[in-house]
Amino acid sequence: MRRTRGFVRYPMVAFLLFTMTVTASGGPLDDITTMNDGVFIPQDTFTFVLDTPVNLLNDSLRSLIRADQASTRFPTITGAGYAVAIVDTGVDAAHPALAGRVVAGYNATGIGSTTNYDDDYGHGTHVAGIAASNDATYTGLVPQADIVAVKVLDSSGSGTWEGIEAGLQWVIDNRVTHNIVAVNMSLGTSSVYNTEVTSLISDELAALKNAGVFIAVSSGNEWYANMPDHGVAYPAADPSTVAVGSVWSDSFGGVLWGSGAIDRVTEVDRIVSHTNRSFAMLDILAPGALITSANNDWETGDDFVSMGGTSMAAPAVSGMAVLIRQAIEENWPVADWPTGSGWQDTILQIMQDYGEMIMDGDDEDDNVINLCVGFSRIDALGALTYTTPEPATLILLTTGALVAMRRRRRLR
């Protein structure tokens, strides 16, 4: 079930074009498409309709989810020794914020060599930076983690379900070698599903989850087109994945999205108007607009650009999943570790229970239907404080004896 303690979580995604269809339990799935909302091209993606944004290039993601405070309090929890797989358009391994940490990759597009996983579209590099950039200003969630680039989409943002399946199978085959503990999939269909569906790639997704890998998938950016039908895109709707929706990271004025959704006012923690949502299917929220991260055209253009979409929210969640995994393995007795699919379930539960509750419709000023329900937004400090024991504390008992007491939090 995606409903936890009476709340549901919603994700946002940027999508990529796919030419094949697959069969879901609820009927045929449509092609996966790259959403304009997930690519920062003002003429095509969005325009500012009320105020001129104060700062397009911004480092608000980490401050909003208290990742900086978490890094200060838990300086050893950095993702070192772990890897996140970016299943996307590839990754520019030479980008200064990623260089030296793209340890492996695979090209499943059927175009060119299988060892050429360079990003010739610009989406995957940006996503990878959100998860794992080590830039001093635009720092990712796990700045010391390894990155595995799985290219399933070509230079036009297109691919096939068979290509995605091959890419996921490669992750399964190489998971142990690179210690891949999280997979990010900022892609999906334009149609939405309000019940769990399965497809050609469901076996691979289930195998990864059962092996202890956390799978974060963007929920999609088509709420305006699909409302009032609740739902999230596929593969966010797959039973083995975590669906991620998007909130604003800062105030950027009014925004008109290419999909037709309008945020008349943008403020911290308001749900982005185009985010797909559902009472039953959305799992978690994360900052997704506007997020500054690595630009694959950095050699001729800017090193960093800002984008907005659920595609940007998903890697914040996959990165945080790595942080929580590391914190558990470094601080909990092995006997208390989750096993198999329990890793994803436990990590998601921690994100939900120790996140910030965001109400859909309490202060949003937009042109879409608000569900008037709460969703949890990730909070790094809250999650790591829960998973990491406090230092030993000396307590003076009434008998005068000094006893060292150590409290270790355990999952309820």
N, C-alpha and C positions, 0 to 999 in steps of 0.2 A: 504494500500500500504506500502511496505517496503522501497520504494525509497523516500528519503526526501531531498529536496533542491538540487536535482541532484546527490546525493550521495547514495551509498548503503553500508550496514554494513555487515561484514562477521564474523561468529563465528567458534571456534574450539572445538572439543569434544572428550572425551574418551567414548567408547561405551561398552555395556555389552550384553552378549549373551541371546537371546530370542528364544524360540522354536516355537512360534505361529506366524501366519501371519494375517494381517488385511487388509481390503479393503480401498483403498484411492480413491479419486475422479479421479485420473489419472491412476488407476490400482492397483494391489496388492502390498502391501509393503513387503519388505523382512524382514528377522529376524534381530533383533537388536543384534549387536555384540560388544563385548568389544575390543576396539582397542589396539593393542600392544603399540602404541605410547602414550597411556595414563597411562602406568604403568612403573615405573622406574626400569626396569631390563635391564642393558646395553647389555647383550647378545641377548635379544629378542627385545628390544625397539629401541635402537640406539647405534651407535659407533661414536667415535670422529675420524675424518679422516684427519684433518690438524694439529690442535694444541691441546695440552692438556688443558682442561678447567682450568681457574684460580681458580674458587670457585664454586663447585657444590652446597654447602649449601650457600644460599645467601638471603638477605632481600631486593632485588631490586624492588619487586613489588610495595610496598608502595611509595618508592621514585620516581619511574617512573611516577606514576599517581598522584603524589603530595598529597598523603593521609596524610603524616606526616605534611605537611604544613597546610592542611585542619584541622587536629586535633588540631594543635596549635592555629589556628585562631578561630575555632569553637569548643571549648573543650567539650561542652555539647552534641554535635551531635555524639553519640556513638552507637546508636541502642538500648539503654536501653529502656525496655518496649515493644519492638517489637520482632518478631520471624521470622526466615527464616527456611523453610522446605527443608531438603536435601533428595531428592528422588533418592535413590542410593543403595549401598550395606549395608546400616546401618551405624552406628556411634559408635565408642568406647567412651562411656560416661565417662569413667574413665581417659581418657587422660588428663594430667595436664593442657594443653592449652584449654580444653573444659569442664573440670569437674565442676559440679554444675550448668551448663547452658543448658544441654540437658534435657529439661523439660517434654518431652513426646515423644512417638514414636509408631510405628505400624509395624508389620511384615506381609507383604502381599504376601510372597513367597509361602505360603502353606506348608512350612517346619517348624516344631516346633511351639511353642506358638506365638500367635499374639503379645504378649507383649515383645518378645525377639527380639530386633532390633539391637543387637550387630553386629559390622562389622567383618565378618570372611573372608573378601577378601582384604581389605586395601584401597579401592578406596574412599568410602564414608567418611571415617575419614579425609583423605587428603583434600577432597573437602570442608568438613565442616570447617577445619582449615583455608583455604583460605578466606572463608566468615567471620568467626567469632572467630578465635583464639585470646586469650588474653595474649599469651606469649609476654614477653617484647621485644624479638628480632624478632620473626616470627609472627607479629601481623596481624590479619585479618582486613577486612574492617570495621566490626561492633563488636568490642571486648567486648561489653556489651550486645549484643543481645542474646535472647534465641535461642536455636537450637531445632528443631523438626526432629527426625530421622525417615524417612519412608523407610523401607527396602523392595525393590521390586526385588532385585537380590541376589542370594545365594552365597555360598562359592566358586563357580566356575565362578562367574560373569554372571550367567544365570538366566533367568526369563521368564515370559510370559506377553503378552499384557493384559491378564485378571488380572494378578497380579499388573501391573502398574495402570490399571483402578481402582482396589480396593484401592491401595495406594492413588491415587488422590482423590477418593471419601472420604477416611478417612480425608484427608486434608480439603476438603470442610466441612465435618461435624464438624471438630474441629477448624476451622479457627478463629471463634470469641473467643472461650475459650482461645486460646493462642496468639491472635493478630498476626496471620501469615499474613505478608504483602508481602512476596516474596517466591517463590518456585524455587529451583535449580534442573535441570535435566541434568546432565553430562552423557548423554547416547543417543543412536540413531542407525539408520540403516547404513549399509555400502553403500547402494545405495543413490544417491542424486536426488533432485527434484528442478526444476527451476521454478515451479509454486506452489502455495499453495495447499496442499493436506489435506484430513481429514481421520480419522481412528476411531477405536473403542474408543479411549481415547479423541476424539475431544470434545465431550459433556462436559466432566469433565474439560478440559482445558478452554473451553469457559465459563463455570460456574465460574471458579476461576478468570479469567480475568474480567468478568462482576461484580464480587464481589470486585474488586479493588486490586487483587493480581497480582504482577509482576512475570512473568514466564520466567526465563533465561534458554536457552537450548544451548548446545554446537553444533556448525555447523558440526563437524566431521573432521576426519583426513585422508580422502581418496582422496584428490585432485589429487595426482600423478596417482592413478589407474583410476580415472574418467575423467580427463582432455582429450579432450577439452570440455567435457560436463559440463557446469556451473551448480551449484546447491548446496544445503545443505542437510544434512541428515534429517530424520524425527525422533522426533517431532519438530526439528528446523523449518521445512517447514510447520508446522501447522499455520493457520491464527491467532491463539490466543497466539503464543509464540514469544519471542525475540531471534533471532539467533545470536550467539556469536562466533567470530573468534579470532585468537591468534596472538600476536606479541612476539618477543623476549624481555625479560626483561633486558638482559645484553649481554655481549660478552662471548661466551663459546667455541670459536674455530669452526672448521668445524664439521658438524653432518650428519651422514648417518642414516636415519630413517628406521625402519623395513619395512615400506610400499614401500620403494624404493626412496622416496623423499630425496633430498640432499640439505642441507644448507652449501655451501662451506665456507661462512663467516657468522658468527652470530654477529649482532650488535643490539643495542637498537632500538626498534620500526620498525625493519624489519618484515614483515609478515612471519610467520613460513611456510616453504615450503609445509607441508602436509595439511594445513588448507583448508577445503572446502570453495569455494567462488562462488559468483554469482552476476551479475549486479542487479538482481531483488530481491534476497532473503536474503543477509547478512545484518544484522542490525547494528552491533557494534563490535569493537575490544577491547581486553583487554590483558594484559600480560598473557601468557600461558606456556612459556618455558624459562628457567627452574624455576619452582616455588617450594620453600621449604615450607613444611607444615607438619601437624601432621602425625605420623606413627602409625598405629594401633598395630604394634608389639613393641611398646615402652617399654614394661615391660621386654623384653628379648633382644631387639635391640636398635637402635637409637631412640631418641624421635622424631626426624624430618628427613624427606627424601625429595629429590627433584624429581619432575615428570614433564613431558612435554606433552602437548596436549590441544585441545580445552576444554577438561574436566576441566583443570585448569583455563582457561579464564572465563568460565561461572560463577563460584562462586564469582569472583571479581565483576562481573556485578550484580549478585543478592544481594551481600553485599552492593554495592553502591546504589542499588535501595532502600534499607532500609534507608540508610543515607539521600537520597533525600526526601523520604517519611516523615521522622522525621523532616527534616528542613522545609518542607512545612507546616506540621501540627503545628509546633511551631512558625512559623513566618508569615504565610499568614492568612488573615481573613478567617473564615470558609466559607464565601460566595464565596471566590475565590478558594476553594479546588476543585480539580477534583472530579468526581463521577463515580462509576462503572468502565467500561473499560477505561474511561478517565485517570485513575491513571496510567496505564501502558503506554498509549500513551503520556501523559505529561512527565513522568519520562524519557522515551526513547528519546523524543524530546530534553529534557534538556541535556542528555548524549551526544547526537549527536551535538547539537549546541554549547556546551561549552567544547567539547573534543578537542583532538589534531588530525588534519587531517593527515592521513597516506596514501601515494601513493603506490599502488601495482605495483612495477616494476621500481621505480626511483633509488633505490640503492640495491635491493635484488640481491644476487649472489647465484642462485640456479639452479636446473634442471627442473623446472616446468614452465608452462605458466603463465605469469603475465598479469593481466587484464588492467593495465595502467589507473586505476580509483582510486579515493580517498575514504577512509572509515574513520570514526571517531573512535578514540581510547579514552576510558574513561579518564577523568581528574577530580579527586575529588575536588580539590581546585576550579576549574572553575565552577563546578556544584553547589557547596555549596555557593560560592560567589554570584552566580545568585539567589539562592533561599533564601538567608539570607539577610535581610536589613542591610544597613550600619548604624552606630550609628548616632544619631542626630548631625547635624552640624550647628554651628552658622554662619550666613552670614550677613555681614554689608551691608545694603542697602544704596543707594545714599542719602536717606533722613536722614540717621543717625540712623535709627531704627534697632534694633537687632531682627531678626525673626528666630525662630527655624524651620529649614526645615528638614524634614525627607523624604528620597527617598526610595521607595520600588519598587524593580524590579518586573515586572509581565511578565508572559509568553506572548510572541508576538503571 
